Amino acid sequence: SSGINAEYGEMKYWLVTPLLLLILSILLHYLLTPSPHIPRGTVILICGASSGIGEELAYQAAGRGARLVLVARSEDKLARVRDEALARGAEAVEVVSYDFSDVAGSSVVVNRTIERFGRLDYMVLNQVAYPLGPFLAVKYMQDPAYVEKIFRVNLFSNIELALHAIPHLESSQGHMFVTSSVFGDVPVNYSWALYCASKHALNGFFYSLQQELLAKQSPVSLTVGNLGLIRTPDMEAVWQDEPIPVSLIAGHMDTAAQGMLNCYSTRSRTWTYPPGPNHFITLLWNYFPWYHEVVIANDGPAGYQDIVERYKDKVDLSKQRRFSEGYNEGS
């Protein structure tokens, strides 16, 4: 009995102590973070700006009187966002229709920004491809050309843009924000294998780049955004049938965009949102091996074949909504 009590006491210590430290770190972060300020006329380049967080970020930046360069593939969606951003107070808006699976030419996005506004203050790398479905069950995902396509969008284009933007950001003492994910730390859902892999790689590169910028005392700062599931209209539609209600774990789109905008002035090295669920999931994954089985059970409570079928429905719905268009089919 005494042995069981001792073991129980030790387990409580290892569980409670990290939780208390987590709560303390979150409180200190919010107490010590300075109030954000975005000067009027700030030149902000937003990739992935035609929907979701990128669209909302454009509107919030417009409300601060920013000058915007909005980039995405869909010209019709960009035109709608441009008009709304101007109506909300943007000083000027440039739109660039570009497919980031073409990595070599992606520097045109930075070049157009400099041609139009003569400077670049804040670059938000928010473009993403969401390949949906269990890797072993979806044949086209196993094609090396498809894997490379996902990595071109989710990793290589980010590296190329950073490389071309750094000289201009040095001139303005500017900032970069890279939209990564809690999936870059923890494989929260095995049906996102390629997405998880690309975000792990994204974290590895940009945290290393962040260290190099600090080591060379560059005036350019960099935030890696550790985002969880965000309740964009597309996400809410595609994930409406999840066993765990999205509303319990997902963050709000307007709060996510506000936090990303604020990083221009706070210059945080990492920004996590929503902080509670993301930190807690990472804590469980790293310290409690039994949580791995919990993740699997939550993904498909009725078994593997159940989640295979559910993701077929998600892919069909995403195509109807033009969500991650072209990335959930073979080349």
C-alpha positions in Angstrom: 0.0 0.0 0.0 2.8 2.4 0.9 4.5 1.6 -2.4 1.3 2.4 -4.4 0.9 5.6 -2.5 4.5 6.6 -3.2 4.1 5.8 -6.9 0.8 7.8 -7.0 2.5 10.8 -5.3 5.3 10.7 -7.7 2.9 10.6 -10.7 1.0 13.6 -9.3 4.3 15.5 -9.0 5.3 14.9 -12.6 1.8 15.9 -13.8 1.1 18.9 -11.6 4.6 20.6 -11.8 4.7 20.9 -15.6 1.1 22.2 -15.6 1.9 24.9 -13.0 5.0 25.9 -15.0 2.9 26.1 -18.1 0.2 28.3 -16.5 2.9 30.6 -15.0 4.7 31.0 -18.4 1.5 31.9 -20.1 0.7 34.5 -17.5 4.2 36.0 -17.6 4.0 36.2 -21.4 0.8 38.2 -21.4 2.0 40.4 -18.5 5.4 41.3 -20.0 4.4 41.6 -23.7 4.3 45.3 -24.7 1.2 46.8 -26.3 1.3 46.5 -30.1 1.6 49.4 -32.4 1.3 49.3 -36.2 2.1 52.7 -37.8 -0.1 53.9 -40.7 1.5 53.2 -44.0 3.3 50.0 -42.8 4.0 47.8 -45.9 2.7 44.3 -45.2 3.1 41.4 -47.6 0.6 38.6 -46.8 0.9 35.3 -48.6 -2.2 33.1 -48.6 -4.4 36.1 -48.3 -7.5 35.0 -50.3 -9.3 33.2 -47.4 -9.2 32.2 -43.8 -6.6 33.8 -41.4 -4.8 35.5 -44.3 -8.0 37.3 -45.4 -8.8 38.3 -41.8 -5.3 39.5 -41.3 -5.6 41.7 -44.4 -8.8 43.3 -43.0 -7.3 44.0 -39.6 -4.1 45.5 -41.2 -6.3 47.6 -43.4 -8.0 49.0 -40.3 -4.6 50.2 -39.1 -4.1 52.0 -42.4 -1.5 49.6 -43.8 -0.3 49.3 -47.4 -0.9 45.8 -48.4 0.4 43.2 -50.9 -2.0 40.3 -51.0 -0.9 37.0 -52.6 -2.8 33.8 -53.5 -3.6 31.7 -56.5 -7.3 32.7 -57.0 -7.6 36.1 -58.8 -11.4 36.3 -58.1 -10.9 35.8 -54.4 -8.0 38.3 -54.2 -10.1 40.9 -56.0 -12.9 40.5 -53.4 -10.4 40.8 -50.5 -8.7 43.8 -52.1 -12.0 45.7 -52.4 -13.0 44.9 -48.8 -9.5 45.9 -47.5 -9.7 49.3 -49.3 -13.2 49.8 -47.8 -11.8 49.1 -44.4 -9.1 51.8 -44.6 -6.0 50.3 -46.3 -3.9 53.1 -47.8 -3.3 51.0 -50.9 -3.5 47.4 -52.0 -1.5 45.4 -54.6 -2.7 41.9 -55.5 -0.5 39.2 -56.9 -1.9 35.9 -58.2 0.8 33.3 -57.7 1.1 29.6 -57.3 3.8 28.8 -54.7 4.3 25.3 -56.1 6.5 27.2 -58.6 9.3 27.9 -56.1 11.9 29.3 -58.5 9.7 32.2 -59.5 8.3 33.1 -56.1 10.7 36.0 -55.7 8.4 38.0 -58.0 6.1 38.5 -55.0 8.9 40.4 -53.1 9.9 42.2 -56.3 6.3 43.4 -56.9 6.2 44.7 -53.3 9.3 46.8 -53.7 8.2 48.0 -57.2 4.9 49.3 -55.8 5.9 50.6 -52.4 9.7 50.9 -52.4 10.0 49.0 -49.1 8.9 46.0 -47.1 8.2 46.2 -43.4 6.4 42.9 -42.5 6.2 39.7 -44.5 3.7 37.0 -43.4 4.4 33.6 -44.9 0.9 32.0 -44.6 0.6 30.0 -47.8 -0.2 26.3 -47.2 -1.4 23.1 -48.9 -3.6 20.8 -46.8 -3.3 17.2 -48.0 -6.1 15.3 -46.4 -6.3 11.6 -45.7 -4.4 8.6 -44.2 -1.1 8.3 -46.2 -1.2 4.5 -46.7 -4.8 4.6 -47.9 -4.5 7.4 -50.5 -2.4 6.2 -53.5 -1.7 9.6 -55.1 -0.1 10.8 -51.8 2.5 8.1 -52.2 3.7 9.5 -55.5 7.1 11.3 -55.0 6.0 14.1 -57.3 2.9 14.8 -55.1 5.1 14.7 -51.9 7.4 17.2 -53.6 4.5 19.4 -54.6 3.3 19.7 -51.0 6.8 20.5 -49.8 7.3 23.1 -52.5 4.3 25.0 -51.2 4.7 24.4 -47.4 8.5 24.6 -47.1 10.6 25.5 -50.2 8.6 28.6 -51.2 8.9 29.9 -47.7 12.7 29.5 -47.8 12.9 31.2 -51.2 10.7 34.2 -50.1 12.7 34.6 -46.9 16.0 34.6 -48.8 14.8 37.4 -51.2 13.0 39.4 -48.5 15.8 39.6 -45.9 17.8 42.4 -47.7 14.7 44.6 -47.9 13.7 43.8 -44.3 17.2 44.7 -43.2 16.7 48.1 -44.7 13.5 48.7 -42.9 14.4 46.8 -39.7 11.4 44.7 -40.5 9.9 41.4 -39.4 8.8 38.0 -40.7 6.0 35.8 -39.5 6.0 32.1 -40.5 2.7 30.4 -40.0 3.5 27.0 -38.6 1.4 24.6 -36.5 1.2 22.5 -33.4 1.3 19.7 -36.0 5.0 20.7 -36.5 5.6 19.5 -32.9 3.0 16.7 -32.4 1.3 14.5 -35.0 -2.1 15.3 -33.6 -3.8 13.4 -36.4 -2.2 10.6 -38.5 -4.4 11.6 -41.5 -2.2 14.7 -41.9 1.2 12.9 -42.4 2.5 15.1 -45.2 1.2 18.3 -43.6 2.9 17.3 -40.3 6.2 16.4 -42.1 6.3 19.8 -43.9 5.5 21.7 -40.7 8.3 19.8 -38.8 10.7 20.8 -41.5 9.4 24.4 -41.6 10.1 24.7 -37.8 13.5 23.2 -38.2 14.6 25.6 -40.9 13.0 28.8 -39.5 14.1 28.3 -35.9 17.6 27.8 -37.3 17.3 30.9 -39.4 16.0 32.8 -36.4 19.2 31.8 -34.5 21.4 32.8 -37.4 19.8 36.2 -37.6 20.3 36.7 -33.9 23.9 35.5 -34.1 24.8 37.9 -36.9 23.0 40.7 -35.1 20.7 41.3 -38.0 18.0 44.0 -37.7 15.5 41.5 -39.1 13.4 39.6 -36.5 11.3 36.5 -37.0 8.3 34.9 -35.4 7.4 31.2 -35.8 3.6 30.9 -35.3 2.6 27.7 -33.5 -1.1 27.6 -34.5 -3.6 25.0 -33.7 -6.9 24.4 -35.5 -8.4 27.8 -36.3 -12.2 28.2 -36.9 -12.1 29.6 -40.4 -15.3 29.1 -42.5 -13.6 26.4 -44.5 -12.2 24.5 -41.5 -15.5 24.6 -39.7 -17.3 23.2 -42.7 -14.7 20.4 -43.4 -14.4 19.4 -39.7 -18.0 19.6 -38.7 -18.3 15.9 -38.1 -15.3 15.4 -35.8 -15.7 13.2 -32.7 -14.3 16.0 -30.6 -16.2 19.2 -31.3 -14.0 21.7 -33.0 -15.4 24.5 -30.8 -13.7 22.9 -27.7 -10.1 23.0 -29.0 -10.0 25.5 -31.9 -9.0 29.1 -31.8 -11.0 32.0 -33.3 -9.9 33.4 -36.7 -10.1 37.1 -35.7 -8.0 36.5 -32.5 -5.5 34.5 -34.5 -5.1 37.3 -37.1 -4.9 40.0 -34.4 -2.1 38.0 -32.7 -0.2 37.7 -36.0 -0.5 41.4 -36.7 0.6 42.2 -33.2 3.8 40.2 -33.7 5.1 43.0 -35.9 5.5 45.2 -32.9 6.1 42.6 -30.1 8.7 40.7 -32.2 8.0 37.4 -30.3 10.2 34.5 -31.3 7.3 32.1 -31.0 3.6 32.9 -30.9 1.3 30.1 -29.8 -2.5 30.2 -30.4 -4.6 28.9 -28.8 -2.1 28.7 -26.0 -3.9 26.4 -23.6 -4.7 23.4 -25.9 -1.5 23.6 -27.9 0.8 23.7 -24.9 -1.2 21.0 -23.1 -1.2 18.6 -26.2 2.6 19.0 -26.6 3.1 18.4 -22.9 1.0 15.2 -23.0 2.7 14.0 -26.2 6.3 14.5 -24.8 5.8 13.2 -21.3 3.0 10.6 -21.3 3.4 7.8 -23.8 -0.2 6.6 -23.2 -1.4 9.8 -24.9 -0.3 8.4 -28.3 -3.0 5.8 -28.1 -5.5 8.5 -27.1 -4.7 10.4 -30.2 -5.3 7.3 -32.4 -8.6 6.5 -30.7 -9.8 10.1 -31.1 -8.9 10.2 -34.8 -11.1 7.2 -35.6 -13.2 5.9 -32.8 -14.9 3.3 -35.1 -11.6 2.1 -36.5 -9.1 2.8 -39.3 -11.5 2.2 -42.2 -14.0 4.7 -40.6 -11.5 7.5 -40.8 -10.5 6.6 -44.3 -14.1 7.0 -45.4 -14.6 10.2 -43.4 -11.6 11.8 -45.1 -13.0 10.9 -48.5 -16.0 13.0 -47.6 -13.8 15.8 -46.3 -11.9 15.9 -49.6 -15.1 16.1 -51.6 -16.3 18.9 -49.4 -13.0 20.8 -49.7 -13.3 20.6 -53.4 -16.8 22.0 -53.4 -15.6 24.9 -51.3 -12.3 25.4 -53.3 -10.5 24.9 -50.1 -6.8 23.9 -50.6 -7.8 23.7 -54.3 -5.7 21.3 -56.4 -3.8 19.8 -53.4 -6.2 16.9 -52.7 -5.9 15.1 -56.0 -3.2 13.4 -58.0 -1.1 15.4 -60.4 
